[in-house]
């Protein structure tokens, strides 16, 4: 049974930092693409970051970012802990959202951070963690 559990959300002032974690079970991180998505009520979901191996036998993973977070957010993967992280620096009020992690073997990362997928169709998703950034 696959489970994804997010943690690390909270309230910070603009310019602050948070580290989100997504603890996974029931899947192998190197064989599945995982993304961070965010949702603000009444707005479209966004793909914030996504990581996947570009080939089945590749050891290196490639990470993709939403344009507005590039240079501020960093997604990493720890296969030994079955956990992915999203380090968020320089937070802005417009980053306020519920952040989810989602996993899918066929998740197209480039399209996921370009707003070009159906996020609700991702195979596995967590319940989310709320990030609030005050000005």
C-alpha positions as CSV (number, residue, x, y, z in Angstrom):
1,X,0.0,0.0,0.0
2,X,1.4,3.3,-1.1
3,X,1.3,6.2,1.4
4,X,2.6,9.8,1.2
5,X,2.6,11.9,4.3
6,X,3.6,15.6,4.2
7,X,4.9,17.6,7.1
8,X,6.8,20.8,7.8
9,X,4.2,23.4,6.9
10,X,3.6,26.4,9.1
11,X,3.3,30.2,9.3
12,X,6.3,32.4,8.5
13,X,6.9,36.0,7.6
14,X,7.9,37.0,4.1
15,X,11.5,36.3,3.4
16,X,11.5,33.3,5.8
17,X,12.2,29.7,5.1
18,X,10.5,26.3,5.6
19,X,11.4,22.7,4.8
20,X,8.6,20.4,3.8
21,X,9.0,16.7,3.9
22,X,7.1,13.9,2.1
23,X,7.6,10.5,3.8
24,X,6.7,7.7,1.4
25,X,6.1,4.0,1.8
26,X,5.2,1.3,-0.6
27,X,7.2,2.7,-3.5
28,X,10.8,3.0,-4.7
29,X,11.8,6.6,-5.1
30,X,14.3,5.9,-7.9
31,X,11.6,4.3,-10.0
32,X,8.8,6.8,-9.8
33,X,8.4,10.5,-10.4
34,X,7.4,12.7,-7.4
35,X,6.2,16.2,-7.5
36,X,5.2,18.9,-5.1
37,X,2.0,20.7,-6.0
38,X,0.1,23.5,-4.3
39,X,-3.5,24.6,-4.0
40,X,-5.1,27.8,-3.0
41,X,-8.9,27.6,-2.6
42,X,-10.6,29.0,-5.7
43,X,-7.4,28.8,-7.8
44,X,-5.9,26.3,-10.1
45,X,-3.4,23.8,-8.7
46,X,0.2,24.4,-9.5
47,X,3.1,22.1,-10.0
48,X,5.9,23.6,-7.9
49,X,8.7,21.0,-8.3
50,X,9.2,17.6,-9.6
51,X,12.0,15.0,-9.7
52,X,12.4,11.9,-11.8
53,X,15.1,9.7,-13.3
54,X,15.4,10.4,-17.0
55,X,16.0,6.8,-17.9
56,X,15.3,3.5,-16.2
57,X,18.9,2.7,-15.6
58,X,20.0,6.3,-14.8
59,X,21.3,7.1,-11.4
60,X,21.0,10.8,-11.7
61,X,17.7,12.4,-11.3
62,X,16.5,15.6,-12.9
63,X,14.6,18.2,-11.0
64,X,12.1,20.7,-12.5
65,X,10.7,23.9,-11.0
66,X,7.8,26.2,-11.5
67,X,9.3,29.4,-12.9
68,X,8.2,31.6,-10.0
69,X,10.0,29.4,-7.4
70,X,13.2,28.7,-9.3
71,X,16.2,29.9,-7.3
72,X,14.2,30.0,-4.1
73,X,12.9,26.4,-3.7
74,X,15.0,23.2,-3.8
75,X,13.6,19.7,-4.1
76,X,15.7,16.8,-3.0
77,X,15.3,13.1,-2.6
78,X,16.7,10.7,0.0
79,X,16.1,7.2,-1.2
80,X,17.5,5.7,2.0
81,X,14.8,7.4,4.0
82,X,12.1,7.1,1.3
83,X,11.6,10.8,1.7
84,X,11.6,13.8,-0.5
85,X,12.0,17.4,0.7
86,X,11.2,20.9,-0.5
87,X,13.4,23.6,0.9
88,X,11.7,26.9,0.5
89,X,13.7,30.1,1.0
90,X,12.7,33.7,0.4
91,X,9.0,32.9,0.9
92,X,6.5,35.4,-0.4
93,X,2.8,35.9,0.5
94,X,1.9,34.4,-2.9
95,X,3.5,31.1,-1.8
96,X,0.7,30.7,0.7
97,X,-1.1,27.4,-0.2
98,X,-1.6,23.8,0.8
99,X,1.3,21.8,-0.5
100,X,0.9,18.2,-1.6
101,X,3.3,15.6,-2.8
102,X,2.2,13.3,-5.5
103,X,3.8,10.3,-7.2
104,X,3.2,8.6,-10.5
105,X,5.4,6.4,-12.6
106,X,4.2,8.3,-15.7
107,X,4.2,11.8,-14.2
108,X,5.6,14.2,-16.8
109,X,7.7,16.5,-14.7
110,X,8.3,19.2,-17.3
111,X,4.5,19.5,-18.0
112,X,3.7,19.2,-14.3
113,X,5.6,22.4,-13.4
114,X,4.1,24.1,-16.5
115,X,0.5,23.7,-15.4
116,X,-0.2,21.2,-18.1
117,X,-1.4,18.1,-16.3
118,X,-4.5,17.0,-14.4
119,X,-3.1,17.0,-10.9
120,X,-6.1,15.1,-9.6
121,X,-5.2,12.2,-11.8
122,X,-1.8,11.6,-10.2
123,X,-1.7,8.1,-8.9
124,X,-0.7,8.8,-5.3
125,X,-1.1,11.9,-3.3
126,X,-0.7,12.9,0.3
127,X,-3.2,15.0,2.3
128,X,-1.1,18.1,2.2
129,X,0.5,20.6,4.6
130,X,-0.5,24.2,4.9
131,X,2.1,27.0,4.4
132,X,1.1,30.5,5.3
133,X,3.4,33.5,4.5
134,X,2.5,36.8,6.0
135,X,3.7,40.2,4.6
